[in-house]
Amino acid sequence: MGVWRSRTASNTVTDRIRCTVLMKCLHARLPRICSAVWLASVAVCAAGETVRLGPDQRTCPRPSVPPLNTPRESIPDADVADPGLRLAPRIAHRWVVPPGQGFQVRLSAAAATPGGGKVVLTVWDWELRPVYSCSWSVPCTATLDFRVSGNGTYLLTLDRMGGDRATARLVRSFSVCPDNADKRADWWNNRQFFLGTCAFPERMHWRNAFGPRYPGDMTPRQAAELEAMLSGRLGLQVVRLLATPNSERAVDLYEKHGLRLFAKVAQAAKLGSPLLPQYEHVTEGRWRYPMPESICRAHFAAVARRFGSKAVFFEIGNESDNKDFWRGSVDEFIAVARWAAEEFSRHAPGVPVCAAGWTFIEPDRTRRFVRAFRNLFPWTSIHAHGDFRQCVRQLDRFEELLREVGARNKPKIDTEMGFCHWRLDMDAVSAGHAARKILFHWARGYRGVVAYRLRDQGGPRLAGEARGMWGLLDHDFCPRFQFGVLAALIRHFAGYRFEKTLAAGPDYYAYVFVRESRRLVTVFHADIDWTRRNLGVLRTNAGRARRIDPMGNESNVVQPATIALEAGVYPAIVQLEDGDVIEWRPPVR
């Protein structure tokens, strides 16, 4: 009788009968721990345990495991330190399933040296609430059949406990969401805004401190295939890939799953290409330095000819105002960009081209580049990492510079938008900021956003490279909360167009999007609030209204004329039918 679990309101009748029987046994065998309160929240986990989850799940009693805001270095990652802990889906690496389909996970825990102890599995929802918890005496194996009503992304932590201390933690997650491939055409047809992601199949052969940049039981090709399939299933419209004459296999792979190429173009196809004479002494990071005109022009022409019929965009270089990516002079990069503009205009006319996203890491360099490219490139791009307020400051700064140089009307895109998952609770923070930033870019007139990045190739969540803790998917292809949030946004906003702004900061933001007789109204505060902040009241003349939660679950509004709004981590979203917003009233302070 070494297996327990905390329960929520979704218990079945059978479960309650089983719990009653257990309580009688416990009163006889474990009198000192049998308080009525404690007994009400435990039951035996059967070998084929069914776990029911859903958007209205009640929080279970908080398990005695480290919270999610525990510093990552405080708990050894089981992928590195404790291979005896395992959580594996029924189909290897398939952590995303459609609604209505059960999701099975096999749990196993070998005995620790010197033995004894227990393991605790906790399920956390997208608000970081524990919604299920159970423990086993080790060694143990168990199969858990998760039955999820509606949509949801859930974090799983499996902690090996030595007394009251976690000696290792295994982290996985899964998502239940529809396949959004059928929504992609609606996004293209609105011709107003697109969503994409950055992928790096060319880096599969790299290694990190953990090992290969993909799970050890996969090949690089299998990992690239699964990345492409999941991005296609999510409904993303473009993928930002490094484009060389040898990139055709990667481009075709994503094209097979419905994504179009957003091509990032370096100076040359080979990292070993010669440099300008004044830089030939450089031995490390030679790709950061300028190469001869003939090599650059030949490479740009080859990429344009190869992918001109497939690419929706060509982007030259990457963050050239950041010395991590460009060590030549400003004038030398301007020359490279001019060669690129000429070759792409000659060999791929009609495909938009711009220089890579600006960072403002060195503002003087940024200003010189933006001024030099005012008439050279028809589009311009920015990179806006960090939280929502950082994003607002970055876009304000960018747009002020465009006004200053006379380029305020240029089409604008954000080709890297990310947030570092430097701790487990940051998975939800990242998802909340991503939703805010996407809606903000769209309402500000940007033509698209490229999420950075598709998958974290830096290793496990608690033991990977600090610089690599980004991505919609983790190293093992588990979806982060951001995956579920983007799935909901892509599905519900497909075919909509931005209509108007109800509030534009600095604290509250409120926007309206329209599709035929329907409107989506979204309201959010600039800051994350774990206590669910009052977001004011919507007055509408709509015939019907529905609330849409962060994972895309819908619920009817009984009185659509007056709708009270609240949200914390994520924006509040309401769909109106046959009517409009009369006004949004902010909270009374």
N, C-alpha and C positions, 0 to 999 in steps of 0.2 A: 504494500500500500504506500509506494513512494512517489505517487504522482498526484499533484493538486492543480487546481486552476481557479483563478478569480473569474466570476461570472458577471454578465451584464443582463439587461432586461430581455434579451432574446432567447432565454432558456426554453427548451421544449418541455412538454409535460413529462416525458420520459426522464429528462435530466432532473426535474424536481423530485420525481419519485426516487431516482437513484440517490439524490442528495439526502433525502429523508432516511433512506436505509443506511447510508454512510454515517449520518449523525448518530444513529442508535449504536452503531459499532464503535464509533469514536468515544461515546460516553462510557462504554464498557472498558475500552482499551487505553484511552488517553485522557483521563479525567482532568489533568492539570491544564490542558490547552483547549478545553472544550467550552469556551464561552459561547453564548448563543449568537452574539454578533459575528464572531469569526466563523462559526459553522455555517451561517447563512451564505457565506461567499465562497465556499469550497465544494468541490465534487471530484469524483474519480474521473480521470481521463482514460477513456477506452482506447484500445489499440488502433482503431480506426476512427479517431476523434473527429467530430464535425464541429467547426467553429463558425458561428454565424456573425457576420459583420454588416454594417450598413451606415448610411449617412446620419441616422438618428440614434446611433449607438450611445449608450450611457457609459461614462467613465467607470472603469473598474477600480476597486481599491488599489491605491498606488503600490506597486510591487517594491520589494526591498532590494532594488538593484540601483546602480548609479544612474542619475538623471542624464538626459541627453545633452545638457550643457556642461557635462564633465569634460575637462581638457583632454584632447585626443591622446596626448602622451601619457595620461594617468592610467589607462587601461591597456594592457597588451592586446594587440589585434590578433584574434585566433587564427586568421589566415597565415600569420607569420609565426606566432608563438605557441599555438595549440591546435595542430591539425586533427586532433581527435574530436573536435567540435565540427559538426557538419549540418547544413541545411541545404537540401537539394530538391528542386522541382521535379515533377514526374517526367517531364521532357527536359533534358539538360539545357540550361541557360535560357529557358523560355519562362520569363517572369512576368509577361504581359498576356492577359487573356481577355476574351470578349465578355460582356455582361451575360449573366445566366449560366455561365460555364464554371463549374467548380474548379478550384485551384488546389492541387495536392502538393504538400511538402513533406519530405522524409527528413526527420530529425534523428541524429545519432550523436552520442557522447561516450567516448571511451573513458575508462577509469583513469583518473589523474594519479600521478605518482605523489605520495605513497598510496593513493586510493581514497575512496569515500567521497563525501561531499555531494553536491547537487548541481543541476543546471536549471536556469530559469529562462523560459521564453516569454518575451513581452511583445505585444503587438501595439503599435502607436499609430494613431490616425494622422491626417494632414494638419490637424491643429495641435499635434504633439501630445494628445491625450492618450494615456494607456487604456486600451479598450478590451484587452484580454491578457491574461497572464497565467502561466502554469509552471510547475517545477517537477523535476524527476530526480530520483536518486540515481547515481551513476554506478556502473555503466547502464546505458539505456538506448532504446530505439523507439520511435513512434512515427506514425503517419497522421498528419493533420490535413483534414479536408476543409478548406475555407469556402464558405458559401456566402457570397457578398450580394446584397440587394443593391441595385443601382450601380453607380460608378464609385471608384475609390482607389487611392494609392496608399499603401500601408507599409510602415517600417517595421522590420523584425529585428530584435536583438536577442541573442542567445548568450547568456552570461554563465560562466562557470564560477560558482561561489565557493570560496574557502572561508568558512565562518560567515562573517558579515561583510566580506570584501570580495569584489570581483577580481579574479586572477586572470581572466581572458574574456574577450567579448567578440562574438561573431555578428556581423551586420549584413543583412540582406533586405530586400524590399520587393513588393510585387504591385502590379496595377491591374485593375479591371476597368476597361474603357472600350468604347466602340472603335472599329476600324474606320479611320477618317479618309481613306483614299477616295471615297465618293464625294468628298467635299472640296477636293483640290480645284476642280473646274470652277466652282463658285468663287473661289478666291481670285483665280486668274481673270474671270469674267468681270469682276468689279473694277479692275484696272486702277485701283486706288492704293492698295497696300498689300505687301506680301510678307510671309514669314519663312525664314530659312534657318540653317544651322551650319556650323563649321565642322568638317570631318577631315581626318588625317590618315587615310589608308596607306599613304606612302611612308608613314612612320611605324608601321607594324613590325619592322625588323629591328627597330631600336629596342634598347633594354633599359630598365631602371633598377633601383636597389632591390626591388621585389622579384625581378625576373623579366620575362617577356611582357609586352604591352597588351597582352590578351590572355585569357584563362589558359592554363597549361595543358588542358585536354582538347584544345582547339588548334587548328592551323591558322596562319594569318589570313588565308583566303576565306575560311569559314567565319572568322571574326568580322572581316569586311562585309561579307554577305549579310550577316545578322544585323550589323549596324545599318546597312542600306535598307533592309526589310523593315526594321523598326522605325526608321525615319519616314519611310513611305507610309507605313501604317498610321503614324501620327498625323499625317496629312500635310506635312511641311511642303512648301512649293519649290524651294531652291536649296542647293547644297553648295557651300563655298569650299572648293577643292583647289589644291595647287595644280595648275595646268602646265604640263610639259608635253612635248610630242609623244612621250611614252605613257601618258595618263589615260589613254583611251579605255583601257579595261575598267578603271575606277569610274570614269564618266559613264560608260555603258551600264555598269552595275547599278548606279543610282537612277539612271534614266529608265532602266527596267522597272523600277519601283515608283516611277512617276515624278521624280524630282528633276528639275532642270539645272543646268550648270551655271554657277556663279564663279567665274574663273579668277583665281588669284595667280598673278603671273610674276615670276622672279626674273632676274636679268638673263639667266642662261639655264640650260637643261642640266648641266653638270656642275657640281660643286667644285670640281678641280679645274675649272676654266681659268685661263690666265687673267691677271688683273692689269690695270694701268701700271706703267713702269714704276711710278712713285710708291706703289703699294706692294710690289712683288716680294718684298722682304717679309710680309705678313705670313705667319704660319697657322694661326688659330682663327677660326671664324672668317675665312676668306670670303664667304658669300656676302658678308656685310659691306664689302668694298667694291668700288666701281670697276667694271670690266670694259674692254675696248668696244668701240662703236660697232665694228663689224660683227662681233660675237652677239652683242645685244640685238642688233637689227635682225640678224638671221634667226635668232630664237623667237623674237616677237612675231616675225613673219610666219614661221613654222607653226606656232600656236594659233595664230589667227586663221591660217588656212585649214588647220586640223579641226578647230572647234567653232569657227565662225557661224556654222549652221546650227550649232547646238547650244551655244552660250547665250544667256540673257544679259550677261554683263561681264566686262573684263576690268579687273582691278590691278593696277601696277604697283608692285612692291607691297610692303606692309609696315605701317607706322614709321614712315621715314623721318618723322620728327623725334624719334626715339632712338638713341644710340645703341640700344640693344639690337636694333635691326638695320641701321645705316650708319656706317663709320666714315663714309666719304663726306665731302663738303656739300653745302646746300646747292651750289651751282652745278656740281657734278650730278646730283640726283635730278635736278631740273633738266639737264641735258639728256639723261637716260629716259626721263618721262617724255621728252619731245620726240625722241626716236620711236618710243612705243606708240605715241599718238599717231605718228605718220604711218607706221607699219600697219596698225590696226585699221586706220582709215582706208588704207590701200587694199588690204586683204579681207577685212570683215566690216565693210561699210554698213552703217545702220545699227550696229550693236553698241550700246552705251559703254563708255570707257571713263575711268577716273583714276586718280592716284589713291593709294591705300589710306585707310581711316586715320584721321589725325587724333593725337592724344593730348596735346598741350603740355607734354612733359618738359619740352623746351619751347616756351611760347614764342620766342623770337624766330626760331626755325619754322614753327607752324605758320606764323604770320607771313614769312617770306615765301613759303610754298603755296599757301592759299592765294596770295597775290599773283604769283607767277603763273598759276594754273587757272586764273579767272577766265581766260578766253581759250585755253588749250583744251580743256576737258568740259563736256557738256554737263556732267554730273559731279557731285562732290560727296565725300563720306566722312564719317566720324566714328570713333570708338568710345562707348560710354559704359565702362564697367563700374561696379560698386552699387551702393544702395540708391533708392529713388532720388533722394535729395542731391546726391552726387551727380546723378544723371541730369537733373534739372539744371544744375550749375554748369555742367559740361555743354549742354545744348544751348543754354543762354550765351555762354562764351563763344561758341561756334557761330551762332547766328549773328551775334554782334560783329564778329570778324567778317562774316560774309557781307553784312551791310557796309562795313568800313571799306571793303575793297570793291564794292559795286556788284556783288554777286548774290544778293539776297534772294533772287527768284530762281536760282539753280535748283533742280531736283536734288533732294538730299536723302541719304540712306545711312543707317547705322550698320556697319558690317562686322562689328563684334560687340555684343552686349552680354555681359556675364556678371557673376558674383561668386566669390570663392567660398566653397563649403568647408571652412576650416574647422568646423565642429559639427557634430551630428544635428544639433538643433538648427544650424544654419541651412539645412536642406529646406526647411519650411520658410525661413526668412528669405532665402534666395527665390523660392517660388512666388512668395508674396510680392517681392520687388519686381520680379520678371513680369508678372501680370500688370502691375502699375506702369512699368516702363514701356511695355508694348502699347497699351492704351494711350499713354502720353505721347509717344512718337507719332502714332496714327493721328491723334487729334491735332498735333502741331504741324501736320502736313508732310511728314516724312513718307517716303515711298515704300519703305520696307525696313525690317529689322532681321539681322542674322544672329541667332543665339550662339553664344560661345559656352560650351561646345557640345557636340553630340555625345561623346563618351569620354569619360576620364580614363586615360591610358597610363596613369601614374602609379597604379597599385591600389591596394585595399583602402577602404574609407578611413580607417584609423591608423594606417601605417604607410600610406602612399606618399609620393613626393608632395611637399607643401605647395609647390607651384602648379601641381597638376590636379588640384581638388576642384575641378570644374566639370560641368557636364549634365545633360539630361539623364544620362545613364552612368552608372558607376563602372568600375573596372570589370565587374562580373556580369554586365548587361542588366543589372537590376535598375528599374526606373526610379529616379528620385521624384519627390513631390512635384517638381517642376514639369516632369513628363505628363503627369495627370492634369495639371493646371493648363498646360498648353493644349492637351487633347480636348479639354472642355472649351477653351477659347476658340480653337480652330473649328470645332463642330458647331458651336452656337453662333459665332460671328460670321460664318461663311455666307457670302452673298450680301453682307451688310456694307453700308457706306457711312462714313462719318457725316453727321448732320450739324451738330451745334455743341457749343460749350456752355454749361450752366455755371461752372465755377472753375477758376484757373489758378488756384493757390493763393498764398504760399502754403497753406496747410490743407485745405480741402480742394478736391478736384472732382468735377462731375461732368460727364459727357453723354451725348445721345447719338446713337447709330440707328440707321433706318434701312429697312428692306420692305418695299411695298407697304402693306398696312401694319407692319410690325415695327416696333422700336425696342432697342436695348438701351437701358439707362444704367450707367455705372457710376458709382460714387465711392471715393476712398480718401483716406487721410494720408498725408505724405509719410507718416511714420508707422511702423509695425506696432500693434498693441495686442498683447496676449489676452486682454480682458474683454474684448469686443467693445469697441468704441461706438457711442451714439453718433450716427452720421446724418441726423436730421430727418426730414419728412419730405416725401414726394407728393404733390397734389397733381392728379391726372384726370382726364376725361375718358380714359380707356374703358372698353367694354369688359376686358379680362386682363389679368396680370398674373405672372408667375415669378417666383424667386428662383434664381439659378445659383447653386452653391459652387465652391471652387472646383469641384470635380465634375460639374455639369448636371447634377441631380436637380430636378425641378419640383417645386411645390406651389400649389395655387394660393393666391392672395384672396382672402375672403372679401375685403372691401378695397377694390382698386382705386377708389377716389382719393384715399389718404393712406399712404404706405410709409410706415415707420422703418427706417433703415439702421442697421448696425452691422459692423464688421470689425475685425481686428487685424489678422495676419493678411487677409486677402480683400480685394475690392468687393463691395456689394453690387450685385447685378440683378436687374429686374427686367423682364420682357413684358411689354405692353402690346395689346392687340386692339386694333380699331380705335385708336385714340393717341393722344400726345401728352407730354408733360406740360402742365399749366405753370408750375413753379417748383423749384427745390428750395426748401427752407433749411438753412444750416442749423446745427444745434444751438440752443440758447446757453450762453456761458454764464 
